[in-house]
């Protein structure tokens, strides 16, 4: 399970159903790939590996979990959306806080069986179209590192496009998600 294409929803579902992989395998491999990737600075903060592995193993032990529509799918969260106990910065370190609760959309995805991996880079306060207004750096295009990805949801877009998440949450005020998608 080292291929980035292996994180797509259809492939993961097939691997899980056949017993060729389980969520904890996917998560462990994903954290190893994230640490080895040259596509920095996609992530601002990763959820602690141990907590994410615990979440994946809990899914595996739950006999009803495989019926969840997003069973074992790893996802990324734009860093202006809360994930409990993981700092939210909105691209501004001075603004950082650690929320006690996740945003409702994050809770809904977790309840559906998805596994949050971490918080992705963005234009500060999600107020840009090009993805370069971040003290964490600008995300590169997955096609050519000489170019930016664009959009304030740049980290979320690059996480998915580079196979570091099955899907990602982003926001779009004036093209924040549409620009990197283009």
DRENGUDO-348732 format. One record per residue: x, y, z of N, C-alpha, C in turn. Coordinates in steps of 0.1 Angstrom, whole numbers, plus 5000, padded with zeros to 4 digits. Last residue first. Layout:
N
{atom {X, Y, Z}, {X, Y, Z}, {X, Y, Z}}
...
END
This chain:
182
{atom {4913, 5241, 4896}, {4915, 5244, 4882}, {4930, 5241, 4878}}
{atom {4916, 5236, 4923}, {4910, 5226, 4915}, {4912, 5228, 4900}}
{atom {4927, 5260, 4932}, {4936, 5249, 4931}, {4930, 5237, 4923}}
{atom {4903, 5276, 4926}, {4915, 5279, 4920}, {4925, 5267, 4920}}
{atom {4882, 5265, 4942}, {4881, 5264, 4928}, {4894, 5267, 4921}}
{atom {4888, 5272, 4968}, {4888, 5258, 4964}, {4888, 5256, 4949}}
{atom {4888, 5300, 4967}, {4897, 5293, 4976}, {4899, 5278, 4972}}
{atom {4870, 5317, 4956}, {4878, 5309, 4947}, {4888, 5300, 4954}}
{atom {4860, 5331, 4977}, {4862, 5338, 4964}, {4871, 5330, 4955}}
{atom {4855, 5311, 4996}, {4849, 5324, 4997}, {4849, 5331, 4983}}
{atom {4855, 5280, 5006}, {4856, 5288, 4993}, {4848, 5301, 4995}}
{atom {4874, 5255, 5023}, {4863, 5265, 5023}, {4865, 5273, 5010}}
{atom {4877, 5220, 5027}, {4882, 5233, 5024}, {4871, 5242, 5025}}
{atom {4886, 5187, 5036}, {4877, 5198, 5038}, {4884, 5211, 5034}}
{atom {4895, 5160, 5014}, {4898, 5171, 5023}, {4887, 5181, 5024}}
{atom {4902, 5125, 5008}, {4895, 5137, 5005}, {4899, 5147, 5016}}
{atom {4924, 5109, 5012}, {4914, 5104, 5002}, {4905, 5116, 4998}}
{atom {4957, 5121, 5013}, {4944, 5120, 5019}, {4934, 5116, 5008}}
{atom {4979, 5121, 4997}, {4981, 5121, 5012}, {4968, 5121, 5020}}
{atom {4979, 5124, 4969}, {4976, 5111, 4975}, {4980, 5110, 4990}}
{atom {4981, 5148, 4958}, {4994, 5141, 4960}, {4992, 5127, 4967}}
{atom {4955, 5158, 4959}, {4962, 5156, 4946}, {4974, 5148, 4947}}
{atom {4951, 5160, 4987}, {4944, 5150, 4980}, {4951, 5147, 4966}}
{atom {4970, 5180, 4994}, {4970, 5167, 5002}, {4962, 5157, 4994}}
{atom {4963, 5201, 4977}, {4976, 5193, 4974}, {4976, 5180, 4982}}
{atom {4939, 5209, 4988}, {4939, 5204, 4975}, {4952, 5196, 4972}}
{atom {4948, 5217, 5014}, {4938, 5206, 5013}, {4938, 5200, 4998}}
{atom {4965, 5238, 5007}, {4970, 5226, 5014}, {4960, 5214, 5013}}
{atom {4948, 5256, 4994}, {4959, 5250, 4987}, {4964, 5237, 4994}}
{atom {4926, 5272, 4999}, {4925, 5258, 5003}, {4936, 5250, 4997}}
{atom {4932, 5295, 4987}, {4935, 5295, 5001}, {4933, 5281, 5007}}
{atom {4949, 5292, 4955}, {4938, 5291, 4964}, {4941, 5290, 4979}}
{atom {4979, 5275, 4943}, {4968, 5285, 4942}, {4957, 5282, 4952}}
{atom {5002, 5261, 4940}, {4989, 5254, 4937}, {4978, 5263, 4936}}
{atom {5030, 5274, 4922}, {5021, 5273, 4933}, {5009, 5266, 4930}}
{atom {5058, 5259, 4905}, {5046, 5266, 4905}, {5038, 5264, 4918}}
{atom {5079, 5242, 4907}, {5082, 5256, 4904}, {5070, 5265, 4905}}
{atom {5069, 5216, 4909}, {5072, 5223, 4921}, {5076, 5238, 4919}}
{atom {5043, 5204, 4891}, {5056, 5211, 4889}, {5059, 5220, 4901}}
{atom {5021, 5190, 4900}, {5026, 5187, 4887}, {5040, 5193, 4885}}
{atom {5013, 5199, 4924}, {5018, 5185, 4924}, {5024, 5182, 4910}}
{atom {5025, 5232, 4933}, {5017, 5223, 4924}, {5022, 5209, 4925}}
{atom {5033, 5239, 4967}, {5036, 5237, 4953}, {5026, 5229, 4946}}
{atom {5022, 5263, 4991}, {5021, 5249, 4986}, {5024, 5249, 4971}}
{atom {5042, 5285, 5008}, {5032, 5283, 4998}, {5033, 5269, 4993}}
{atom {5045, 5289, 5044}, {5050, 5288, 5031}, {5039, 5285, 5021}}
{atom {5035, 5297, 5068}, {5040, 5283, 5067}, {5046, 5280, 5054}}
{atom {5024, 5321, 5066}, {5037, 5321, 5072}, {5043, 5307, 5072}}
{atom {5008, 5327, 5036}, {5009, 5319, 5047}, {5023, 5319, 5053}}
{atom {4999, 5335, 5009}, {4998, 5344, 5021}, {4998, 5335, 5033}}
{atom {4996, 5319, 4987}, {5010, 5323, 4991}, {5010, 5331, 5004}}
{atom {4972, 5312, 4975}, {4978, 5303, 4984}, {4992, 5306, 4989}}
{atom {4957, 5329, 4959}, {4968, 5322, 4953}, {4975, 5312, 4962}}
{atom {4936, 5342, 4970}, {4933, 5333, 4959}, {4945, 5325, 4955}}
{atom {4927, 5348, 5005}, {4936, 5349, 4993}, {4932, 5339, 4983}}
{atom {4919, 5343, 5032}, {4916, 5356, 5025}, {4925, 5358, 5013}}
{atom {4921, 5325, 5053}, {4914, 5322, 5041}, {4910, 5334, 5032}}
{atom {4939, 5334, 5073}, {4924, 5337, 5075}, {4916, 5334, 5062}}
{atom {4964, 5330, 5049}, {4961, 5334, 5062}, {4946, 5339, 5063}}
{atom {4959, 5302, 5028}, {4961, 5316, 5029}, {4956, 5321, 5043}}
{atom {4969, 5271, 5044}, {4959, 5280, 5037}, {4964, 5294, 5037}}
{atom {4975, 5236, 5052}, {4979, 5250, 5050}, {4969, 5258, 5042}}
{atom {4956, 5213, 5072}, {4963, 5218, 5061}, {4965, 5233, 5060}}
{atom {4957, 5190, 5098}, {4952, 5203, 5094}, {4962, 5208, 5083}}
{atom {4950, 5154, 5097}, {4957, 5167, 5102}, {4951, 5179, 5095}}
{atom {4934, 5131, 5095}, {4949, 5130, 5095}, {4956, 5143, 5101}}
{atom {4905, 5115, 5105}, {4912, 5128, 5103}, {4927, 5126, 5105}}
{atom {4887, 5090, 5089}, {4898, 5092, 5099}, {4905, 5105, 5096}}
{atom {4852, 5081, 5086}, {4865, 5087, 5081}, {4874, 5090, 5092}}
{atom {4828, 5072, 5096}, {4839, 5062, 5095}, {4852, 5068, 5090}}
{atom {4808, 5089, 5102}, {4806, 5081, 5090}, {4818, 5072, 5088}}
{atom {4819, 5102, 5124}, {4808, 5093, 5127}, {4805, 5084, 5114}}
{atom {4837, 5118, 5109}, {4842, 5108, 5118}, {4831, 5097, 5121}}
{atom {4818, 5135, 5097}, {4827, 5126, 5089}, {4833, 5115, 5097}}
{atom {4807, 5147, 5119}, {4798, 5140, 5110}, {4807, 5130, 5101}}
{atom {4829, 5161, 5130}, {4823, 5150, 5137}, {4814, 5142, 5128}}
{atom {4833, 5179, 5108}, {4843, 5169, 5112}, {4837, 5158, 5120}}
{atom {4809, 5194, 5110}, {4812, 5187, 5098}, {4823, 5176, 5100}}
{atom {4812, 5206, 5135}, {4801, 5196, 5133}, {4804, 5188, 5120}}
{atom {4845, 5207, 5147}, {4834, 5213, 5140}, {4824, 5202, 5137}}
{atom {4854, 5193, 5180}, {4855, 5194, 5165}, {4843, 5202, 5159}}
{atom {4863, 5209, 5210}, {4854, 5201, 5202}, {4857, 5203, 5187}}
{atom {4883, 5224, 5221}, {4879, 5212, 5228}, {4870, 5203, 5220}}
{atom {4910, 5237, 5201}, {4895, 5236, 5204}, {4893, 5223, 5212}}
{atom {4935, 5257, 5207}, {4933, 5243, 5207}, {4918, 5240, 5211}}
{atom {4946, 5284, 5186}, {4939, 5279, 5198}, {4937, 5264, 5196}}
{atom {4964, 5310, 5170}, {4963, 5296, 5174}, {4955, 5294, 5187}}
{atom {4972, 5335, 5163}, {4957, 5333, 5165}, {4955, 5319, 5170}}
{atom {4998, 5334, 5157}, {4994, 5342, 5168}, {4979, 5340, 5172}}
{atom {4999, 5319, 5133}, {5003, 5313, 5145}, {4999, 5321, 5158}}
{atom {4976, 5317, 5109}, {4982, 5328, 5117}, {4986, 5322, 5131}}
{atom {4961, 5298, 5096}, {4973, 5304, 5089}, {4979, 5315, 5096}}
{atom {4943, 5291, 5114}, {4938, 5298, 5103}, {4949, 5305, 5095}}
{atom {4949, 5274, 5135}, {4956, 5286, 5134}, {4950, 5296, 5123}}
{atom {4941, 5250, 5159}, {4936, 5257, 5147}, {4943, 5270, 5146}}
{atom {4956, 5221, 5173}, {4955, 5235, 5171}, {4949, 5240, 5158}}
{atom {4935, 5195, 5184}, {4946, 5198, 5174}, {4945, 5213, 5171}}
{atom {4913, 5191, 5200}, {4926, 5189, 5206}, {4938, 5190, 5196}}
{atom {4891, 5186, 5173}, {4893, 5186, 5187}, {4908, 5183, 5191}}
{atom {4894, 5207, 5146}, {4895, 5193, 5150}, {4899, 5192, 5164}}
{atom {4878, 5234, 5129}, {4883, 5228, 5141}, {4883, 5212, 5141}}
{atom {4891, 5251, 5102}, {4880, 5242, 5106}, {4886, 5234, 5118}}
{atom {4913, 5262, 5091}, {4903, 5272, 5097}, {4890, 5264, 5101}}
{atom {4929, 5243, 5079}, {4932, 5248, 5092}, {4924, 5260, 5097}}
{atom {4912, 5217, 5063}, {4918, 5230, 5062}, {4918, 5236, 5076}}
{atom {4920, 5184, 5068}, {4911, 5195, 5072}, {4918, 5208, 5071}}
{atom {4919, 5152, 5052}, {4926, 5163, 5057}, {4916, 5175, 5060}}
{atom {4912, 5116, 5058}, {4909, 5130, 5053}, {4917, 5141, 5060}}
{atom {4910, 5082, 5050}, {4918, 5093, 5057}, {4914, 5106, 5050}}
{atom {4885, 5059, 5056}, {4890, 5069, 5046}, {4897, 5080, 5053}}
{atom {4872, 5040, 5072}, {4886, 5040, 5070}, {4892, 5049, 5060}}
{atom {4840, 5044, 5059}, {4849, 5035, 5067}, {4863, 5036, 5062}}
{atom {4820, 5060, 5050}, {4834, 5065, 5048}, {4844, 5057, 5056}}
{atom {4796, 5047, 5057}, {4799, 5050, 5043}, {4813, 5055, 5040}}
{atom {4797, 5018, 5077}, {4797, 5032, 5076}, {4802, 5036, 5062}}
{atom {4800, 4991, 5078}, {4788, 4996, 5071}, {4788, 5011, 5070}}
{atom {4822, 4987, 5093}, {4824, 4985, 5079}, {4811, 4990, 5071}}
{atom {4812, 4989, 5120}, {4820, 5000, 5113}, {4821, 4999, 5098}}
{atom {4802, 4968, 5134}, {4793, 4975, 5125}, {4800, 4986, 5117}}
{atom {4823, 4958, 5149}, {4817, 4949, 5139}, {4807, 4957, 5130}}
{atom {4852, 4974, 5157}, {4837, 4976, 5157}, {4831, 4968, 5146}}
{atom {4878, 4972, 5152}, {4872, 4963, 5162}, {4857, 4964, 5163}}
{atom {4884, 4991, 5133}, {4886, 4977, 5130}, {4879, 4968, 5140}}
{atom {4879, 5014, 5148}, {4871, 5011, 5137}, {4872, 4996, 5133}}
{atom {4901, 5012, 5166}, {4887, 5011, 5171}, {4877, 5008, 5160}}
{atom {4922, 5016, 5148}, {4920, 5003, 5154}, {4907, 5001, 5160}}
{atom {4918, 5044, 5142}, {4917, 5034, 5131}, {4915, 5020, 5137}}
{atom {4922, 5055, 5167}, {4909, 5057, 5161}, {4907, 5046, 5150}}
{atom {4949, 5048, 5171}, {4939, 5043, 5181}, {4925, 5044, 5174}}
{atom {4960, 5063, 5151}, {4961, 5049, 5150}, {4951, 5042, 5160}}
{atom {4955, 5089, 5161}, {4949, 5085, 5148}, {4950, 5069, 5146}}
{atom {4970, 5088, 5184}, {4956, 5090, 5185}, {4949, 5086, 5172}}
{atom {4996, 5085, 5173}, {4991, 5075, 5182}, {4975, 5076, 5183}}
{atom {5000, 5108, 5157}, {4999, 5095, 5151}, {4993, 5085, 5160}}
{atom {4981, 5137, 5162}, {4991, 5128, 5167}, {4989, 5114, 5162}}
{atom {4974, 5154, 5131}, {4969, 5148, 5143}, {4979, 5138, 5149}}
{atom {4998, 5178, 5120}, {4992, 5165, 5119}, {4985, 5161, 5132}}
{atom {4996, 5211, 5109}, {4996, 5202, 5121}, {4990, 5189, 5117}}
{atom {5000, 5219, 5083}, {5004, 5228, 5094}, {5005, 5220, 5106}}
{atom {5010, 5204, 5052}, {5004, 5203, 5066}, {5009, 5214, 5075}}
{atom {5024, 5213, 5030}, {5010, 5210, 5029}, {5003, 5210, 5042}}
{atom {5049, 5229, 5022}, {5043, 5228, 5035}, {5028, 5225, 5034}}
{atom {5061, 5198, 5010}, {5059, 5207, 5021}, {5056, 5221, 5015}}
{atom {5065, 5175, 4994}, {5054, 5185, 4991}, {5051, 5194, 5003}}
{atom {5081, 5154, 4998}, {5087, 5167, 4995}, {5077, 5178, 4992}}
{atom {5075, 5130, 5023}, {5071, 5138, 5011}, {5079, 5150, 5010}}
{atom {5079, 5115, 5046}, {5089, 5114, 5036}, {5086, 5123, 5024}}
{atom {5057, 5120, 5062}, {5070, 5124, 5067}, {5081, 5124, 5056}}
{atom {5038, 5108, 5046}, {5037, 5123, 5048}, {5051, 5127, 5053}}
{atom {5045, 5081, 5047}, {5046, 5088, 5034}, {5046, 5103, 5036}}
{atom {5039, 5076, 5074}, {5053, 5074, 5069}, {5055, 5082, 5056}}
{atom {5011, 5081, 5074}, {5020, 5089, 5082}, {5035, 5088, 5078}}
{atom {5004, 5060, 5056}, {5002, 5074, 5053}, {5011, 5083, 5061}}
{atom {5010, 5037, 5070}, {5016, 5039, 5058}, {5015, 5054, 5054}}
{atom {4991, 5040, 5091}, {5005, 5039, 5094}, {5014, 5042, 5082}}
{atom {4967, 5040, 5077}, {4971, 5052, 5085}, {4986, 5052, 5087}}
{atom {4967, 5014, 5066}, {4966, 5026, 5057}, {4971, 5038, 5064}}
{atom {4966, 4999, 5089}, {4977, 4997, 5079}, {4978, 5010, 5070}}
{atom {4942, 5007, 5100}, {4955, 5010, 5107}, {4967, 5008, 5098}}
{atom {4923, 4997, 5081}, {4925, 5012, 5083}, {4938, 5015, 5090}}
{atom {4937, 4971, 5061}, {4928, 4975, 5072}, {4932, 4990, 5075}}
{atom {4939, 4950, 5033}, {4944, 4961, 5041}, {4933, 4964, 5051}}
{atom {4928, 4927, 5023}, {4942, 4930, 5019}, {4948, 4942, 5027}}
{atom {4901, 4922, 5027}, {4910, 4919, 5038}, {4925, 4921, 5035}}
{atom {4883, 4930, 5009}, {4890, 4918, 5006}, {4899, 4913, 5017}}
{atom {4874, 4954, 5020}, {4865, 4943, 5018}, {4872, 4930, 5016}}
{atom {4898, 4969, 5017}, {4892, 4966, 5030}, {4883, 4954, 5030}}
{atom {4902, 4971, 4989}, {4912, 4965, 4998}, {4906, 4961, 5012}}
{atom {4878, 4984, 4982}, {4881, 4970, 4977}, {4891, 4964, 4986}}
{atom {4881, 5008, 4995}, {4869, 5000, 4998}, {4872, 4985, 4994}}
{atom {4904, 5018, 4982}, {4904, 5015, 4997}, {4892, 5006, 5000}}
{atom {4894, 5021, 4956}, {4905, 5012, 4959}, {4905, 5008, 4973}}
{atom {4874, 5041, 4960}, {4871, 5028, 4954}, {4882, 5018, 4957}}
{atom {4889, 5063, 4971}, {4878, 5057, 4978}, {4875, 5043, 4973}}
{atom {4925, 5063, 4969}, {4912, 5067, 4964}, {4901, 5058, 4970}}
{atom {4949, 5055, 4978}, {4941, 5062, 4988}, {4927, 5066, 4982}}
{atom {4964, 5044, 4958}, {4957, 5035, 4967}, {4948, 5042, 4977}}
{atom {4978, 5064, 4946}, {4965, 5061, 4940}, {4957, 5051, 4949}}
{atom {5002, 5063, 4959}, {4993, 5074, 4963}, {4979, 5071, 4957}}
{atom {5014, 5032, 4970}, {5009, 5040, 4959}, {5000, 5051, 4964}}
{atom {5017, 5014, 4991}, {5026, 5026, 4990}, {5021, 5036, 4979}}
{atom {5008, 4988, 5000}, {5000, 5000, 5000}, {5009, 5012, 5000}}
END
